[in-house]
Amino acid sequence: MTSVDPAVEQKFAEILAGSRAKAAAIKETVEAKQREIADQSKQLRDGNEQLCKQLDERSQAKAAAKEDPAARNEWLKRNTPQDTTFKFGDGDEPAPPPAPAPPPAPVPETTDRVPAPGRSRHARREEFDEDDFSNNSWLD
């Protein structure tokens, strides 16, 4: 048989011990994470069961309310009267006056829009024929 060099054997033992220590540390963190996930899952399951119980109670209450003859005629129940009337005249609180509208912006004057002096843009013709009804403005 051949013998193994003691330096190589020592190095192998160190590597093996380091690997086992790292594996043990990883195993511990994995187990801790599994316990944490299991605890969260249990809390969520408990919360879900509680919500399901509340929903069951609500559905039972709704079913019981549907069977109640007074609940069927719910439109007959009178709510507290609300003030739905219009108030004209002096009231408890006067309404604030409406805000005045802002003045219109001034229109810039341009020379190309100004009609010739002495004649407006829509001036009537000087000659007037009484029989020509197209000249009459029926809106005056």
Secondary structure, 3 states (H helix, E strand, C coil): CCCCCHHHHHHHHHHHHHHHHHHHHHHHHHHHHHHHHHHHHHHHHHHHHHHHHHHHHHHHHHHHHHHCHHHHCHHHCCCCCCCCCCCCCCCCCCCCCCCCCCCCCCCCCCCCCCCCCCCCCCCCCCCCCCCCHHHCCCCC
